[in-house]
Structures are given as structure tokens and as C-alpha cells.
């Protein structure tokens, strides 16, 4: 017998296909992209499982309509828009499941940002250079060490910095959690603002794109690629950023005007940049950022679109989405259970 499963997502066709490929054969999945509430209510009565990817309201009406539901599974850690009390009253288990690739991307952004504030490419080159720094080497002991023998300047830290995040979804949440350890002030910008209690829980403050540019020491771009964002981060945005600010691009490939970014770096207006996703991939040899990156003293970190790790993206990668459904069918313990 096939188990009817409603899978609601806001992701594109390729992501939907991978999710379907990773599903266990016991499931009969109805996939819908951002359906209206009325459609969800019409589908739920015959469903055993309800999967919601990353975000999307699951209210008391939906829970009441899902009279045969055995599990509500949120893919991601954002559960603020699920009525947990209604689910508890209906006796329907609710679980979240951290998205491992989003965790990896958040870690990569921390790596990029620390590399920029510490000017790690420059420091590596200096340490490897072996130049005569005007002082003879001496054996170090507890009373002698040549701290900063190369006389580097402008080496900073991430602690206490203001980080502005453009496009705040699942990756943004994972990043904000990690920035708490650095005591950063986090601004966020997205199409729809979070409720105040969610902002308080994540430790974030809503800001317009203009405010993010003007106030942030580090701007992290996590915007998805679409008609509204294609090459959207360009000359005017970079000009509006604080002099010396840092820019990190780990969002949709094609959202950044790379020539404009190169000019902002070359002029010295920006203090550094890190890019993981490019407009053309693999990156073209004439990309203006490559010429800058050949100078190790330029505070520019380029990585070949690997923020989510060195994995092959296939349906097999999505098999973990169904871990708790498989557990329900086997009578096993649920992971990350909320209700």
C-alpha cells in the first residue's frame, strides 16, 4: 500500500525532482509549489504525511483538515509558523529536520567572513615569502618573539561587527545562530518581515536593503536568482555600502554584477569580498574578479561554488528528508520531535 504524502515547497523544478527521487518507494507523493491554503485544505484529508520545506504556515485549520495525518515534517529549523498547540491537541507529531546543506553553507560564510576580516590571503603570502624584514631572526623563547614582524595593518576581528544579510531564509537562520557566538549585531532583509517574537528568538533586526548597505560592516548576499534579483547587486548598491565594508556572496549565482564588484574593490571603496557563486559557471577566464584575485594582497576570496560541500547533488542527497516518515512506518523513534 502506498502512503499518501503532501510535499509543499517553494523550490524550483530541479529541487522538486531531486526530492522525489530521494523518496522511499512506499510513498505516493503529491508535490505542490507554494499552493494556496484552499488547495492544501482540499488535499490534506486523504494524506498520512505532510512535508513542509523550510517555511510556510501550518495553522489550526490545516491541522484539523488533516484528520488522517500521522506526522507533520518541517524540513529546516524554522517552526515558528506551525501551530504546535493545535498539533498537540490533535495528537499529530511534529518534527523539524535541519537542512545539512544549509548548515554547510552557513559554515562557509563564517569561513569567508573570517578570512576577509583577518586578511588571510595576504597573511599567508607574507608568511610564505621569506623576505628580509629588517631584523635578523632569533630563536624564540618566553621573553622574545617578533610579533607582527611584517608590520601588517588593518587586521580586524568579527566580534561585535554588524552583519547585514540580504535574503534571510534557512541559510540565514543557520548563519545568525553561528554569529551569536561572535556577539555580532545582525540585520536582515527579506520580502516578508518575521513577527517580533521570531526576530527576538533569532537575535536579528529587520532593515531595508538601503539600511543594510549603509549600516553593515559585512554584507552577506543570500538572494535567490530570479527576474527581480538578476544582476541586482550592482554599482549603486556597492556605492551605498560603508567605505571599507566587506561583501560576501553565497546566494544565487547571477545575482551580483561582478564587474561592478571588481570596480568597488579596485577603487578601495570596499575593504574586501568573497564570492562562491558566479554569473557564468564554471567561471569564465575573463571574469574581472579573477584578475584581482591573482594579486594575493587583494582582500578577495574566490571559491568554486562549493559552499554546500564537495558533494554531488542528486536524489540520494534528499533521502534524509524522509527519515522520520520511515521511522513512523517502522514504529521507530522520531528525530528532532517538537510535539
C-alpha positions as CSV (number, residue, x, y, z in Angstrom):
1,X,0.0,0.0,0.0
2,X,1.3,3.5,-0.9
3,X,1.2,6.1,1.8
4,X,-0.3,9.4,0.6
5,X,2.1,12.3,1.3
6,X,1.7,16.0,0.7
7,X,5.0,17.8,0.0
8,X,4.8,21.6,-0.1
9,X,7.8,23.6,-1.2
10,X,8.8,27.0,-2.7
11,X,11.8,25.5,-4.5
12,X,12.2,25.1,-8.3
13,X,11.5,22.1,-10.5
14,X,15.1,20.6,-10.3
15,X,14.9,20.7,-6.5
16,X,11.5,19.1,-6.6
17,X,12.7,16.3,-8.8
18,X,15.6,15.5,-6.5
19,X,13.3,15.4,-3.6
20,X,11.0,13.0,-5.4
21,X,14.0,10.8,-6.5
22,X,15.1,10.6,-2.8
23,X,11.7,9.4,-1.6
24,X,11.1,5.8,-0.4
25,X,9.0,3.7,-2.7
26,X,6.3,3.3,-0.1
27,X,5.2,6.9,-0.5
28,X,2.7,8.3,-3.0
29,X,3.8,12.0,-3.1
30,X,1.7,14.9,-4.2
31,X,4.2,17.8,-4.8
32,X,2.9,21.4,-4.8
33,X,4.9,24.6,-5.1
34,X,3.5,27.4,-2.8
35,X,-0.1,26.3,-3.1
36,X,-2.9,28.5,-1.8
37,X,-4.4,27.5,1.6
38,X,-7.6,26.3,0.0
39,X,-5.7,23.7,-2.1
40,X,-3.8,22.5,0.9
41,X,-7.1,22.1,2.9
42,X,-8.6,20.2,0.0
43,X,-5.7,17.8,-0.2
44,X,-5.0,17.1,3.5
45,X,-7.9,14.9,4.4
46,X,-6.5,11.9,2.4
47,X,-2.9,12.4,3.5
48,X,-0.9,10.4,6.0
49,X,2.1,12.6,6.0
50,X,2.6,16.4,5.5
51,X,6.1,17.6,4.5
52,X,6.7,21.4,4.5
53,X,10.1,22.5,3.2
54,X,11.8,25.3,5.1
55,X,8.8,27.6,5.8
56,X,5.1,28.0,5.3
57,X,2.1,28.5,7.6
58,X,0.6,25.3,9.0
59,X,-2.3,26.6,11.1
60,X,-5.1,25.1,13.1
61,X,-7.4,24.8,10.1
62,X,-4.9,22.7,8.2
63,X,-4.2,20.5,11.2
64,X,-8.0,20.0,11.6
65,X,-8.3,19.1,7.9
66,X,-5.5,16.5,8.2
67,X,-7.7,14.0,10.1
68,X,-5.5,11.1,8.9
69,X,-2.1,12.7,9.4
70,X,0.5,10.6,11.2
71,X,3.3,13.2,11.0
72,X,3.9,16.8,10.1
73,X,7.6,17.1,9.0
74,X,9.2,20.5,8.6
75,X,12.4,20.4,6.5
76,X,14.5,23.0,8.2
77,X,14.6,24.6,11.7
78,X,12.0,27.3,11.2
79,X,9.0,26.2,13.0
80,X,7.5,29.5,14.2
81,X,4.8,29.3,11.6
82,X,3.5,25.9,12.7
83,X,0.6,25.8,15.2
84,X,2.2,23.4,17.6
85,X,-0.6,23.7,20.2
86,X,-3.2,22.7,17.6
87,X,-1.0,19.7,16.6
88,X,-0.6,18.7,20.2
89,X,-4.4,18.9,20.7
90,X,-4.9,16.7,17.6
91,X,-2.3,14.2,18.6
92,X,-0.2,14.7,15.5
93,X,3.6,14.5,15.9
94,X,5.6,17.5,14.5
95,X,9.3,17.3,13.7
96,X,11.8,19.6,12.3
97,X,14.9,18.5,10.5
98,X,18.0,20.7,10.0
99,X,19.0,21.0,6.3
100,X,22.5,19.8,6.3
101,X,23.5,21.7,3.1
102,X,22.3,24.9,4.7
103,X,24.4,24.2,7.8
104,X,27.4,23.7,5.5
105,X,26.7,27.0,3.6
106,X,26.4,28.9,6.9
107,X,29.8,27.5,8.0
108,X,31.3,28.5,4.7
109,X,30.1,32.1,5.1
110,X,31.7,32.2,8.5
111,X,34.9,31.0,6.9
112,X,34.7,33.6,4.1
113,X,34.0,36.4,6.6
114,X,36.8,35.5,9.0
115,X,39.1,35.2,6.0
116,X,38.3,38.7,5.0
117,X,38.4,40.4,8.4
118,X,41.7,38.7,9.1
119,X,43.1,39.3,5.6
120,X,44.1,35.7,5.5
121,X,45.3,35.6,1.8
122,X,47.7,38.4,2.4
123,X,49.0,36.9,5.7
124,X,49.6,33.6,4.1
125,X,51.6,35.2,1.3
126,X,53.7,37.2,3.7
127,X,54.4,34.2,5.9
128,X,55.5,32.2,2.9
129,X,57.5,34.9,1.3
130,X,60.7,34.7,3.4
131,X,61.7,38.3,2.9
132,X,64.2,40.2,4.9
133,X,62.1,42.2,7.3
134,X,64.9,44.4,8.6
135,X,65.7,42.3,11.6
136,X,67.7,39.1,12.0
137,X,65.7,36.0,13.1
138,X,66.2,34.9,16.7
139,X,65.3,31.7,18.4
140,X,62.0,32.4,20.2
141,X,61.7,31.9,24.0
142,X,59.3,33.2,26.6
143,X,60.8,36.6,26.5
144,X,61.4,37.0,22.8
145,X,59.1,36.7,19.8
146,X,58.7,39.0,16.8
147,X,55.0,39.8,16.9
148,X,53.8,41.2,13.5
149,X,57.3,41.2,12.1
150,X,55.9,42.1,8.7
151,X,54.1,45.2,10.0
152,X,50.7,44.2,8.7
153,X,47.9,46.7,9.0
154,X,44.1,46.5,9.2
155,X,43.8,43.0,10.6
156,X,40.4,43.0,12.4
157,X,38.0,40.6,14.1
158,X,34.4,39.5,13.6
159,X,33.4,40.1,17.2
160,X,31.0,42.9,17.6
161,X,30.7,43.6,13.9
162,X,27.3,44.5,12.2
163,X,26.5,41.8,9.7
164,X,23.6,42.5,7.2
165,X,22.0,39.6,5.5
166,X,20.1,40.1,2.2
167,X,17.7,37.2,1.6
168,X,17.0,35.6,5.0
169,X,15.8,32.1,4.8
170,X,17.0,28.8,6.1
171,X,20.7,29.6,5.5
172,X,20.2,33.0,7.1
173,X,18.8,31.4,10.2
174,X,21.7,28.9,10.5
175,X,24.2,31.8,9.9
176,X,22.5,34.0,12.6
177,X,22.8,31.2,15.1
178,X,26.5,31.0,14.5
179,X,27.1,34.7,14.6
180,X,25.7,34.8,18.1
181,X,29.0,33.3,19.2
182,X,30.8,36.4,17.8
183,X,28.4,38.8,19.5
184,X,27.5,40.3,16.1
185,X,24.6,42.7,15.5
186,X,22.6,41.0,12.7
187,X,20.4,42.9,10.3
188,X,18.2,41.0,7.9
189,X,16.2,41.9,4.8
190,X,13.6,39.7,3.1
191,X,10.3,40.2,1.3
192,X,8.2,39.5,4.3
193,X,9.2,40.5,7.8
194,X,9.2,38.0,10.6
195,X,6.9,38.5,13.6
196,X,8.6,40.3,16.6
197,X,8.9,37.2,18.7
198,X,10.8,35.4,15.9
199,X,13.2,38.3,15.5
200,X,13.8,38.2,19.2
201,X,14.4,34.4,19.2
202,X,16.9,34.7,16.3
203,X,18.5,37.9,17.6
204,X,18.0,39.8,14.4
205,X,16.7,43.2,13.3
206,X,14.7,43.9,10.2
207,X,16.2,46.5,7.8
208,X,15.7,47.7,4.3
209,X,18.3,46.9,1.6
210,X,19.4,50.5,1.8
211,X,19.8,50.3,5.6
212,X,21.7,47.0,5.3
213,X,24.2,48.7,2.9
214,X,24.6,51.8,5.0
215,X,25.0,50.2,8.4
216,X,26.7,46.9,7.9
217,X,30.4,46.1,8.3
218,X,29.8,42.9,6.4
219,X,27.0,42.4,3.9
220,X,26.1,38.8,3.2
221,X,24.1,38.2,0.0
222,X,21.9,35.1,0.1
223,X,19.4,36.3,-2.5
224,X,17.9,33.6,-4.8
225,X,18.3,34.2,-8.5
226,X,15.1,35.4,-10.3
227,X,13.9,38.2,-12.6
228,X,13.9,40.6,-9.7
229,X,17.4,39.8,-8.5
230,X,19.3,39.0,-11.7
231,X,22.5,41.2,-11.6
232,X,20.6,43.2,-8.9
233,X,23.6,43.9,-6.7
234,X,25.5,46.4,-8.8
235,X,27.2,49.7,-8.8
236,X,24.6,51.6,-6.9
237,X,24.4,49.1,-4.1
238,X,28.2,48.8,-3.7
239,X,28.4,52.6,-3.7
240,X,25.9,52.8,-0.9
241,X,27.9,50.4,1.3
242,X,30.1,51.8,4.1
243,X,33.7,52.6,3.0
244,X,35.9,49.7,3.9
245,X,32.9,47.3,4.3
246,X,33.2,43.7,3.3
247,X,30.9,41.9,0.8
248,X,30.2,38.1,0.9
249,X,28.3,36.4,-2.0
250,X,27.0,32.9,-1.2
251,X,23.5,33.4,-2.7
252,X,22.1,32.6,-6.1
253,X,24.6,32.6,-9.0
254,X,24.0,35.6,-11.2
255,X,22.7,38.0,-8.6
256,X,25.9,40.0,-8.5
257,X,27.3,42.3,-11.2
258,X,30.8,41.1,-11.0
259,X,32.3,44.0,-13.0
260,X,30.7,46.4,-10.5
261,X,32.1,44.5,-7.6
262,X,35.6,44.4,-9.1
263,X,35.5,48.2,-9.6
264,X,34.3,48.7,-6.0
265,X,37.3,46.6,-4.8
266,X,39.8,48.2,-7.2
267,X,38.8,51.7,-6.2
268,X,39.3,50.8,-2.5
269,X,35.7,51.7,-1.6
270,X,35.2,48.1,-0.4
271,X,37.6,46.5,2.0
272,X,37.3,43.0,0.6
273,X,34.9,40.5,-0.9
274,X,34.3,36.7,-1.0
275,X,32.4,35.1,-3.8
276,X,31.3,31.4,-4.1
277,X,28.6,31.7,-6.9
278,X,29.3,33.3,-10.2
279,X,27.2,34.6,-13.1
280,X,28.8,32.2,-15.5
281,X,29.8,28.8,-14.2
282,X,32.4,27.4,-14.4
283,X,33.9,30.8,-14.1
284,X,35.0,32.4,-17.3
285,X,38.7,33.2,-17.8
286,X,37.9,36.9,-18.5
287,X,35.9,37.4,-15.3
288,X,37.1,40.7,-13.8
289,X,37.4,39.2,-10.3
290,X,40.0,36.7,-11.5
291,X,42.4,39.4,-12.4
292,X,42.1,40.9,-9.0
293,X,42.4,37.5,-7.2
294,X,45.8,36.9,-8.9
295,X,47.1,39.6,-6.5
296,X,47.5,37.9,-3.2
297,X,47.5,41.3,-1.5
298,X,43.9,42.0,-2.7
299,X,41.5,41.0,0.0
300,X,39.4,38.8,-2.3
301,X,38.5,35.2,-1.7
302,X,37.0,33.2,-4.6
303,X,35.7,29.6,-4.2
304,X,34.3,27.4,-7.0
305,X,30.7,27.2,-5.8
306,X,31.3,24.6,-3.1
307,X,29.8,26.3,0.0
308,X,27.5,23.3,0.5
309,X,30.4,20.9,0.4
310,X,32.1,18.7,-2.2
311,X,29.0,16.6,-2.8
312,X,27.2,15.5,-6.0
313,X,23.6,16.8,-5.8
314,X,21.3,14.0,-6.7
315,X,18.1,12.5,-5.4
316,X,20.2,10.4,-3.0
317,X,21.1,13.6,-1.1
318,X,17.5,14.1,-0.3
319,X,16.8,10.6,1.2
320,X,17.3,12.1,4.7
321,X,14.2,14.3,4.2
322,X,12.1,11.2,4.8
323,X,14.0,9.8,7.9
324,X,11.1,10.4,10.3
325,X,8.4,9.1,7.9
326,X,10.4,5.9,7.6
327,X,10.6,5.9,11.4
328,X,6.8,6.2,11.7
329,X,6.3,3.3,9.3
330,X,8.8,1.2,11.2
331,X,7.5,2.2,14.6
332,X,10.9,3.7,15.5
333,X,11.8,6.9,17.5
334,X,11.4,10.2,15.8
335,X,14.3,12.7,15.4
336,X,14.0,16.4,16.3
337,X,10.5,16.0,17.6
338,X,8.7,19.2,18.7
339,X,5.3,17.7,19.6
